[in-house]
Amino acid sequence: MNKDRHRLSFLVQEWRIFAFGISFQFFSSFGRTFYIAIFGGEIRSTFDLTPGEFSYIYSAATLTGVLFIPWLGKRIDEVDLRPYAISMVVILGLASFSISVAPNLVILFAALFGFRVTGGSMMNHTVVVTIARHFNKRRGIATSICSLGVPIAEAVLPILAVLSMALMGWRMTWMVSGVFLSLIFGPVVFWILGSLRQDSSVSGDHANAAMRTSPPSATRREVLRDIQFYRLAPVLILPTPLVTALFFHHATIAEIKEWSLEWLATCFVAYAGATVVASLAVGPLVDRHSAKIVLPWTVVPMVVGLIFLAYGTSAASAFIYMLCFGLTAGARYTLTAVIWAETYGTRYLGSIRAVVHTITMLLAGLSPALLGWLIDQHVPIGTTVQVFAILLIISAISAKGIVKRS
């Protein structure tokens, strides 16, 4: 009873930081692949694009955004949190307005670029770095709570988007989103962050504990010279480009597997639910043990999901595939913040994560185009998926070797 009361007190005391983290992750979904892909058919029809052509434009926008990530990611180490966060919301809102009125492919590309830099990239980075610095002892559970914004969005936004498009069309749907982000969410973020410590360091209430227990902070240059970084990074990076590629081509995969798009969309509820369960379960495990111990095991569900995707044809296979992917996604949301803070400290966390995020987004930008090309070349989807599974297994073994050495 006392433990439950203590946890409730913790949540109430830190409600502002949790409100910021959950809401920021939720609205970052406007720039994530799963949400943009819902509008893919309407966008392709409006601009007379083939699936391959749209994937090339999307990948080009993502890759262009990658060029800015090292600089943008590092800036959170140097500027106050509130203007940094507000700028992300402003850009996301402008991207929503732009795509709603886009008359040509140039404006479409610019809008997609805005989505991928903010919602698909820097908004998550902002939350992860902020939580890792604000908390120390409970960093894992705090990150898992804030990550709930994404699975909530994955469960809610696809349904809302489909209904909204049916009522007022895809362009007006994005226009309304832009209005909401600019006139409502932006001021809310400004208010939530108002009474929080605004610099990038650990907050005053947690600073002493952090100094006692955190490792010495390493610079980005020192991290890039550490072999441990290259053993840990692949298992954390690979799930994102693999999920991006597969989710972007869900319509094609559904056709090949003879799954209905309605059923595959319904399976997103399983994906979102599994994400929540895994995120909440992994947070306490990380706080009790360490991120290095937990990390290699997080890709096991995704490997199982890939096996069902490669060999399964029944509707149940689609459900299990999405469920397993959700388990890995939920675990990764928590670990992506904690692993680098645990290993290299928090002083240069933004700079270090910017490197990892740049690589992640580079691969995420290439992966839809690469998978689209393989599909066009008539490479069986099962063969490609098996290669994905092998890559994940190799990355997990590499990270497991770090744990055995330590």
N, C-alpha and C positions, 0 to 999 in steps of 0.2 A: 504493500500500500504506500509506504514512504517512497519507494522507488518510483511508482507511478506518479505520485504527487510531485516528486522532484523533476521528472521528465516534463510534466505539464507546466511547471514553473519555468523550466528552461525554454519551452516553446513560447510561453507568454512573454517572458523577458526579452526574447530575441525576435518578436513577431515582425518587426520592420524588415530585418534582413531576410527572414523567410518569405515575407510577402513580396519583397523585391525579387528574390531568386525564383520563386515559383511563377510569378507573373511574367518575368522577363523570359524565362524558358518557354512559357506557353506561347507568347506572342512572337517569339523567334521562329515558331513553326510556319509563319507566313513565308519565310525564306527557305524552308526545308524542302527536300525533294518530294516527300510523300504528299505534301500539300500542293505544290506547283504542278505535279503530275496529274492531279485531279482535273486541272484545267487544260491539260495537254491536247485533248481531242478538239476542244473549242478553239484553242490557239492555232493548232495546225490547220483547221478548217478556215479560220479567218485569214490567215496569211498564206494559205495554199502550200503547206509544207508537208513533206513525207515524215514518217516517224524518225528516219535516219537524219534528215535535215534538221529537225527540231532538236534532236539529241546533240548534234554538232554545235548548234548555236548555244544550247544550254551548257555544254562542256566548255566552249570558248569563253562564255561569261564567267564560269567558275574559275577557269585557269587564269583569266585576267585578274580576277579578285585575289588570286593567290599572290600576285606580285605585290599587293599592298599589305598582306597579312603580317610579314615580319616587322614592318614599321608600325602598323596599327596595334599589333599585339604587344609590342614593347612600350607603347605610349602609356599603357595602364600602370607601368612602373613609375611614370614621370609626372602624371597629371592627376587632378582630383577626380574622384569617382563620379560625382553627379554630372558634370558637363560631359564626361566621357560616355556615360550611359545615355544621357539625353540625345547626344549626337547620333547614337545608334538608332534610337527610335525615330528621329527626324529623317534619316536616310531611308529607313524601312518604309516610312509613310510616303516619302517622295517616290520610291520605287512602286508603291501601290498605285499612286496617282498616275505615274508614267505608263504603266502597263494598261491601265483602264482607258487611256486615250491614245495609245500607241498607233500611229498611222502607218508605220513602216517597220522594217526589220531592225533599223538602227536604234529606234526608241525601244523596241522589244528587247534588244540586246542590252541596252543601258538599264532597263528595269530589272532584267534577270541578274545583271551585275550587282545592282543595289541589293537585291534579295540575298544573293550568295555571300556578299561581303558582310552583311549584318546578320539577318536571321539564320543563314546557313553557316555562319562562322563566328563573328566577333561578339554577338550577344551571348552565346554559350561561353565563350572565352571570358567575358566580363563577369558572369556569374561564378564560374569555376575559380577564377583568381580571387574574387572578392570573398567567397566562402572560405577558401583555403587560408586566407590571411586573417579573417575575422575569428576563426575558430582554430583550436589546436587539439585539445583532448578529445573533443567530439566532432572532429572534422569529417569523419566518415558518415555519421548519421546525419549531420547537417547538410552535407552534399546530397545524400540520398533523398532527403526531404525536399530540397530545392529542385532536384531533378524531376520531381513529380509533374512539373508543368508540361513537360514534353509528352508523356503518355496520356495525360488528360487531353491535350490538344489532339493527339493521334486518335483518341476515341471520339472526340466531339467535332472537330473541325471538318473532317471529310463529309459527315452527314450534313452539317450546316452549309458547307459549300455546295453540295448537290442540290439541296433545297433552295438555296439562294439563287443559284444559276437557273433553276426552273422558274422561279418567281420573277427575276429581273435581269437575267442574262449574266454572262461572265464578266463583262466590262463593268457593269454597275456594282457587281459584287466586290470587285477590287476597289472601286471608287469609295464605297461605304467603308471598306477596311482602312483606306487611307485617311478618311475623315476621323474614324475612331482612334487610330493611332496618334494622329496629330493633335486632336482637340480633347481627347479624354485620357488615353494611356500616358502620353508624354507628361502632362501636368500631374498625374497620379504618381509617376516615378519621381518627379521632382519633389513632391510632398513626402513620399516614403523615405527618400534618402536625406531629407532636410535635417533631421536631428542625429543622423549617424556621422561618425567621424569621416571626414571627406578625403583624407589622403589615402595613399595606397598601402600603407603599412598595416600591421596587425592592430586591431582596435585596442584602446587603452585597457579595457577590462581583461583582455586576454594576453597582453604583451608580456607580462612577467612569466606566465606559464609557458608561453611560446619560446622565450629566451632560454628557459631551463631545459626544454625537451626537444626542440627542433635541431636538426643537424646544421652545421655551419653552411651558410648560403654560398652556393657556387655560381659563378658568372656563366653566361652562355658559352663563352670561349672554353672555360674549364669543362663544362658539360660535354661539349663536342669533342673533347680529347679523352673522354672517359669511355672505356669499352663497355661498361655496364649500361650506358645509355643505349647503345646499339643492340644490346641483348634484350632490353625491356621494351623498346619502342615498337618493334613490329607487331607484337601481340596486342598492343593498344591501338595501333593505327589501322591495321588491316580490316577489321569489321566494318568501318565506315565506308570505304570505297566499294566493298562487296555488297553491302546493303543498298548503297546508292545505285549501283549498276542494276541489281535485280529489281528493286522497287520501280526504277524508272521504266523498265521494260515489262512491268507486270501484265499489261494488256497482251503483249506478244506471248509471254509465258503462259497466261491463262488460255490463250488460243491453242498453243502447242499441247498443253496438258488437258484440254477440254474441260477447264474449270470456268464457271460463269464469273464475269466481273463482279456481279452482285455478291456472290459467295466470297470472292477474294476480298472485297471491301469489308464484308462482315467479319472476316478473319482478322482485320485490324483491331477489333475489340479484344481478341485473344492476345494479339501482339501487345497492345497497350496494357492489358491486365497483367501479363507476364512481366512487362517492364517495371510496373509498380512493385510487384512482389519481389522481384530480384533486387531492385534498388534498395528497398527497405530492409531486405535480408542481408545484403552485402555490407551496408553501412556499419552496423554493429560488429560484423566479422572483421572488418578492416580496423576498427578501433580496438578490438580485442587482440588481434594478432598483428598483421601488417599487410599493406597493399601488395608487397612483393610475394607474399605467400598465397594470397587470394587470386592475384592477376592471372597466372597461367591456366587456372581452372575455368575462367569465365568464358572461354571460347568453346568449351565442350558442348554446351547446348546448341550453339550455332553449327558445329560440325554435324551433330545429329540432325538438325533441321535441313542442312544441305543434302544429307543422305536421303531424307524423305523427299526433297525436291528433285533429286537426281533420278530416283527409282520409283517414286510414288505417282499414281495417276488418279486415285480416288479423291473425293472431296475431303476426306479425313486427312489425307496427306498434306493438303494445303493448310488445314487447321494446325497440324502438328508443326509444319514448317514455320508458320508465323509465330506460333507459341514459343518455339525454341529460339527463334531470332529475338523475340522480346526479352527472353531471359538474359541473353548475352548483352543486349542493348542496355537493359537496366543496370546490370553489373558494371558495364563500362562507364555509364554516366557518373557513377560514384568514383571509380578508380581514376578517371582521367584527371581529376583534381588532386587526389590524395597522393598518387604515386610519385609525382615530381616534387611536391612539397616535403614528403617523407624522405626522399632520397637526396634532394639538393637544397632544401630550405625554401623560404618564401620571399626573400629580398628581391631576387631576380626572377620570380616565378612567371611573370608576364612575358618576359623575354624568352625564357626556356620553352614555355608552352607555345609561343609564337612559332618557334622552329618546328615543333611537333605538329602544330596545326597547319603550318604551311605544307608540310609533306602530306598530311592527311587530305587536305583540300586539293592538292595537286593530283593525287591518285583518285580522289572522288570526282574531280573534273574529267579525268581521262577515262574512268571506268565505264560510264554509260556509252560513250562513243566506241570504246573498244568492244564492249559486249554487243552493241548494235552492229559493228562491222563483222564480228564472228557469226552473228545470226544471219546477216546478209550473205556470208560465205557458206551458209548451210552447215556450220559446225553444230552438232547436237548439243542442246542446252545441258543435257546430262553430263556430257564430257567436260564442258566448261565448269560446271558446278563441282565435279569431282576434283578438278585442279584447285578450285577455291578451298575445298576442304583440306587438301594436302598442305597448302600454304599455311592455313591456320594451325594445323598440327605441328608443323615445323617451328612456327613462331612460338607456340606454347612450350615446346621442348627447350627452346633457347632460353626463354624466361625462367623456366623451372631450374635450369642450370645455375642461374644467379642465386636462387634460394638455397640450393645445396652447398654453394661455395660460402655463403654468409653464415 
